[in-house]
């Protein structure tokens, strides 16, 4: 079993009335972003996990809940004990955490561990117990359990209804046990149907990027994924995009099991990640970023989406229709201006749709961007404020 200590850059305080220590194992990967970018008057979204399989990373986080303000500074030291009926392992924080006097509420502790069970670990329950001390004085203790099982994978065939719901809110409710079934459905049914309906002009990159982000979080499936790549020839190009997006940690180690035709496709673009978006320049880039947010719940994807809302020279669709009347063509500069309008418009539609589906985390991130003026100008701030007001009027100000 591997234990990787991680240090967060800050802790965040949220007001609640209680007094205890909570320990929560989770598959969610955006708690750091939530602590940094969710306004302090908004709740965190945390989902816990109770069963995992070998090779599946999970994260053990802790929250200290203080009912009354601290009367003095605390220098907290933590010890995590991981035990079974026969074995026990202890991990100590390398440095203490200082909590200043006056601290109150729910404090997400700036220490957590990533745990990965390996092949030598036997199935069964593991108890995780965190003990906090201030000097030699014991403060609080909290425990949680995670069971190692032989397999979590559910290979039952997936239908369209389940597939449409699978990625809708993956960041807050990960279901890795259905990941392979979802990919099989997408490549076998969904892609074929969409290409047929759109006369083969359907671009699957945004969905493939969502799968890549999910598989990065679940390397226990890399061997099965490599074996899946050798099934049908018409899937080779999609698999090449997917595996290149996941990265060398997948295709280097499992290259022998990957379909040689998929490898040949990857070699054509020099194993470059064809779905990396540093700065969105095309409509498909916006779809890729939204897909990334829905899988990971990370702030960076939302930040890059809102960057397209800033003031730029544009040509609207109505202006383009006038300019192209009589089969005239747009100049390269006019095409660029039209693309600026198109990117802003699509971003607004995507954000509005996501807010309408009650993605409160997106709303909280947008509030942070607006309130802290994160790479915004007057136009983007106005658009974000309008989207938030619209969402507030339709959803209510629920906390």
C-alpha positions in Angstrom: 0.0 0.0 0.0 1.4 3.4 -1.0 0.8 6.5 1.1 1.6 9.8 -0.5 1.5 12.8 1.8 0.1 15.9 0.1 0.3 19.5 1.5 -2.4 22.0 0.5 -1.4 25.6 0.1 -4.0 27.0 2.4 -6.9 26.0 4.6 -10.4 27.5 4.4 -12.9 28.3 7.2 -16.6 27.8 6.8 -19.1 28.8 9.5 -21.0 25.9 11.2 -22.1 25.2 14.7 -20.5 22.0 16.1 -17.3 20.8 17.7 -15.7 17.7 16.3 -13.1 16.2 13.9 -14.4 14.5 10.7 -12.5 12.2 8.4 -13.8 11.5 5.0 -12.2 9.1 2.3 -13.2 10.3 -1.1 -12.7 9.9 -4.9 -13.2 13.6 -5.5 -10.1 15.4 -6.8 -11.2 19.1 -6.5 -11.3 19.6 -2.7 -8.1 21.8 -3.0 -9.8 23.9 -5.6 -13.0 24.1 -3.5 -11.0 25.3 -0.5 -9.3 27.9 -2.6 -12.0 29.1 -4.9 -15.4 28.5 -3.3 -16.5 31.7 -1.4 -16.4 31.2 2.4 -20.2 31.7 2.7 -20.8 28.7 0.4 -20.8 25.0 1.3 -18.2 22.5 0.1 -19.3 19.5 -1.9 -17.9 16.3 -0.5 -18.6 12.7 -1.5 -17.2 9.7 0.4 -16.1 6.3 -0.7 -16.3 3.0 1.2 -15.0 0.4 -1.2 -12.1 0.5 -3.6 -10.0 -2.0 -5.6 -6.3 -2.5 -6.0 -4.6 0.3 -8.0 -7.5 2.8 -7.4 -6.3 6.1 -5.8 -8.5 7.6 -3.1 -8.0 10.5 -0.8 -8.4 10.7 3.0 -9.2 14.3 4.0 -10.1 15.8 7.4 -12.2 18.7 8.7 -11.9 20.3 12.1 -15.2 21.8 13.3 -15.0 24.5 16.0 -18.2 25.6 17.6 -16.5 28.4 19.6 -13.6 30.7 18.5 -10.2 29.5 19.6 -9.0 31.4 22.7 -5.4 30.9 21.8 -3.2 29.8 18.9 -2.9 26.1 18.3 0.1 24.2 16.9 -1.6 21.1 15.6 0.3 17.9 14.9 -1.4 15.0 13.3 -0.9 11.2 13.3 -2.8 9.0 10.8 -3.0 5.3 11.9 -4.0 2.8 9.2 -4.9 -0.6 10.7 -6.4 -4.0 10.0 -7.0 -6.8 12.5 -3.4 -7.9 12.1 -1.4 -4.8 10.9 -1.0 -1.2 11.7 0.9 1.7 10.0 1.4 5.2 11.3 2.1 8.4 9.4 3.0 11.7 11.0 2.7 15.2 9.6 6.1 16.5 8.7 5.2 20.0 10.1 2.5 21.2 12.5 -0.4 23.4 11.4 -0.9 26.7 13.1 -4.5 27.8 13.8 -4.7 31.4 15.0 -6.8 32.5 18.0 -10.3 33.4 16.9 -10.6 30.6 14.3 -14.1 29.2 14.1 -16.2 27.0 11.9 -15.3 24.1 9.7 -11.6 24.1 8.9 -10.5 21.9 6.0 -7.1 20.8 7.3 -4.2 21.4 4.9 -3.0 17.8 5.1 -4.4 14.8 3.4 -3.1 11.5 2.1 -3.5 9.7 -1.2 -3.8 5.9 -0.7 -3.3 3.2 -3.4 -3.6 -0.5 -2.5 -1.2 -2.7 -4.5 -1.3 -6.3 -5.5 0.2 -7.6 -2.3 -2.6 -6.1 -0.2 -5.3 -8.5 0.9 -9.0 -7.7 0.7 -10.6 -6.5 3.8 -11.5 -3.4 5.8 -8.9 -0.7 6.7 -9.5 1.7 9.5 -8.1 5.2 9.2 -7.7 7.1 12.4 -6.4 10.7 12.7 -5.3 12.0 16.0 -4.6 15.7 16.5 -2.4 17.0 19.3 -1.3 20.4 20.5 2.1 19.9 21.8 1.7 16.9 24.2 -2.0 17.4 24.6 -4.4 15.3 22.7 -7.1 17.3 21.0 -9.5 15.2 18.9 -9.6 11.8 17.1 -11.7 10.8 14.1 -12.0 7.5 12.2 -13.3 6.2 8.9 -13.1 2.9 7.2 -12.5 1.8 3.6 -12.8 -1.8 2.3 -10.5 -3.2 -0.3 -12.4 -5.6 -2.6 -11.3 -7.8 -5.4 -13.1 -5.7 -8.0 -15.5 -2.8 -8.2 -16.0 -3.0 -12.0 -19.5 -3.4 -13.3 -19.5 -4.7 -16.9 -23.2 -4.7 -17.4 -24.2 -3.1 -20.7 -25.1 0.6 -20.5 -28.0 2.2 -22.2 -28.4 5.8 -23.4 -30.3 7.0 -20.3 -27.5 5.9 -18.0 -24.8 7.2 -20.3 -26.4 10.6 -20.5 -26.4 10.8 -16.7 -23.0 9.2 -16.2 -20.9 12.3 -16.8 -23.5 14.9 -15.9 -22.1 15.4 -12.4 -19.1 13.0 -12.2 -17.0 15.5 -10.2 -19.3 15.2 -7.2 -20.4 11.6 -7.6 -17.7 9.5 -9.3 -18.7 6.1 -10.5 -15.5 4.5 -11.8 -17.0 1.0 -11.6 -19.1 1.9 -14.7 -16.3 3.7 -16.6 -15.4 0.8 -18.9 -19.1 0.1 -19.7 -19.6 3.8 -20.5 -16.7 3.8 -22.9 -17.9 0.7 -24.6 -21.4 2.2 -25.1 -20.0 5.5 -26.4 -17.7 3.9 -29.0 -20.1 1.2 -30.0 -23.5 3.0 -30.0 -23.3 6.7 -29.4 -20.5 7.7 -31.8 -22.0 5.5 -34.6 -25.5 7.1 -34.1 -24.2 10.7 -33.9 -22.0 10.3 -37.0 -24.9 8.8 -38.9 -27.2 11.6 -37.9 -24.6 14.3 -38.7 -23.3 12.7 -41.9 -20.0 11.7 -40.2 -19.2 15.3 -39.2 -19.6 14.6 -35.5 -16.5 15.5 -33.4 -16.2 13.2 -30.4 -13.1 14.9 -28.9 -14.9 16.6 -26.0 -16.5 13.4 -24.8 -13.2 11.5 -25.3 -11.4 14.1 -23.2 -13.9 13.5 -20.5 -13.1 9.8 -20.6 -9.4 10.6 -20.6 -9.8 12.7 -17.4 -11.7 10.0 -15.7 -9.2 7.3 -16.7 -6.3 9.4 -15.4 -8.0 9.2 -12.0 -8.5 5.5 -12.3 -5.2 3.9 -13.5 -6.4 0.5 -12.3 -8.3 0.2 -15.6 -5.3 0.9 -17.9 -4.8 -2.8 -18.7 -8.4 -3.3 -19.6 -8.4 -0.1 -21.7 -5.4 -1.3 -23.6 -7.1 -4.6 -24.4 -10.3 -2.8 -25.5 -8.3 -0.9 -28.2 -7.9 -4.1 -30.3 -11.6 -4.7 -30.8 -12.8 -3.0 -34.0 -11.0 -1.1 -36.8 -13.4 1.8 -36.9 -12.6 2.6 -33.3 -8.8 3.0 -33.9 -8.8 6.7 -34.4 -11.0 7.4 -31.4 -8.8 5.2 -29.2 -5.6 7.0 -30.5 -7.1 10.3 -29.4 -8.1 8.9 -26.0 -4.8 7.2 -25.2 -2.7 10.1 -26.3 -4.9 12.4 -24.1 -4.4 10.1 -21.1 -0.7 10.3 -21.6 2.6 8.2 -21.5 1.7 6.9 -18.0 -0.8 4.7 -19.8 0.4 4.0 -23.4 4.1 3.5 -22.5 3.5 0.9 -19.8 0.8 -1.0 -21.7 2.1 -0.5 -25.2 2.4 -4.3 -25.8 -1.3 -4.8 -25.3 -2.5 -1.8 -27.4 -3.7 -2.4 -31.0 -0.7 -1.7 -33.3 -3.1 0.3 -35.6 -3.9 2.6 -32.7 -0.2 3.0 -32.0 0.3 3.9 -35.7 -2.4 6.6 -35.5 -0.7 8.0 -32.4 2.6 8.1 -34.1 1.1 10.3 -36.9 0.7 13.1 -34.4 3.9 12.2 -32.6 2.0 11.2 -29.5 1.0 14.8 -29.0 -2.1 15.3 -26.9 -4.6 16.4 -29.5 -7.1 17.6 -26.9 -4.9 19.8 -24.7 -6.4 23.3 -24.5 -4.1 26.0 -23.1 -6.1 28.8 -24.5 -9.5 28.1 -26.2 -9.5 29.2 -29.9 -12.1 27.0 -31.4 -15.7 26.0 -30.4 -14.6 22.4 -29.8 -12.1 23.7 -27.2 -15.0 25.1 -25.2 -16.8 21.7 -25.2 -13.5 20.1 -24.1 -13.2 22.5 -21.2 -16.8 22.0 -20.1 -16.2 18.2 -20.3 -13.1 18.6 -18.1 -15.1 20.6 -15.5 -17.9 18.0 -15.4 -15.4 15.2 -14.7 -12.9 16.8 -12.3 -14.8 19.9 -10.9 -11.5 21.8 -11.1 -11.4 25.6 -11.2 -8.9 25.9 -14.1 -11.4 24.7 -16.7 -13.9 27.4 -15.6 -11.3 30.1 -15.6 -10.2 29.3 -19.2 -13.9 29.2 -20.3 -14.6 32.7 -18.8 -11.5 34.1 -20.5 -13.4 34.0 -23.8 -15.9 36.6 -22.4 -13.4 39.5 -22.3 -13.8 42.4 -24.7 -12.5 41.7 -28.3 -13.3 43.0 -31.7 -16.1 41.0 -33.2 -18.4 40.4 -36.1 -21.8 39.1 -35.2 -23.7 36.5 -37.1 -26.0 39.2 -38.5 -23.0 41.2 -39.7 -21.5 38.1 -41.3 -24.8 37.4 -43.2 -24.7 40.9 -44.7 -21.0 40.7 -45.6 -21.5 37.3 -47.3 -24.6 38.3 -49.2 -24.2 37.2 -52.8 -21.8 34.4 -52.1 -19.1 36.7 -51.0 -16.4 35.2 -48.7 -15.0 36.6 -45.4 -11.5 37.7 -45.3 -9.1 36.0 -42.9 -9.4 39.0 -40.5 -13.2 38.9 -40.7 -13.2 35.2 -40.0 -11.1 35.9 -36.9 -13.6 38.5 -35.7 -16.5 36.2 -36.3 -14.7 33.5 -34.4 -14.4 35.9 -31.4 -18.1 36.5 -31.4 -18.8 32.8 -31.8 -16.5 31.8 -28.9 -18.1 34.3 -26.6 -21.6 33.3 -27.6 -21.0 29.6 -27.2 -19.3 30.2 -23.8 -22.3 32.1 -22.5 -24.7 29.3 -23.8 -22.6 26.6 -22.2 -22.3 28.4 -18.8 -26.0 29.2 -18.8 -26.9 25.6 -19.5 -24.7 24.3 -16.8 -26.1 26.7 -14.3 -29.6 25.8 -15.3 -28.8 22.2 -14.5 -28.0 23.4 -11.0 -24.3 22.9 -11.0 -23.8 25.0 -7.8 -20.1 24.5 -7.9 -19.9 26.3 -11.2 -21.9 29.2 -9.6 -19.5 29.4 -6.7 -16.5 29.4 -9.0 -18.1 32.2 -11.0 -18.8 34.2 -7.9 -15.2 33.9 -6.9 -14.0 35.0 -10.4 -16.4 38.0 -10.3 -15.7 39.0 -6.7 -11.9 38.7 -7.0 -11.7 40.1 -10.5 -9.8 37.0 -11.8 -8.7 38.0 -15.3 -11.9 39.8 -16.0 -12.7 43.1 -17.7 -15.9 45.2 -17.6 -17.6 43.1 -20.3 -16.8 39.7 -18.9 -17.7 40.9 -15.4 -21.1 42.2 -16.7 -21.8 38.8 -18.4 -20.8 36.8 -15.4 -23.0 38.9 -13.1 -25.9 38.6 -15.5 -25.5 34.8 -15.6 -25.4 34.6 -11.8 -28.5 36.8 -11.4 -30.3 34.7 -13.9 -29.4 31.5 -12.1 -30.4 33.1 -8.8 -33.8 34.0 -10.1 -34.5 30.5 -11.5 -32.9 28.4 -8.7 -33.2 30.5 -5.6 -30.3 31.4 -3.4 -29.9 27.9 -1.9 -27.0 27.1 0.3 
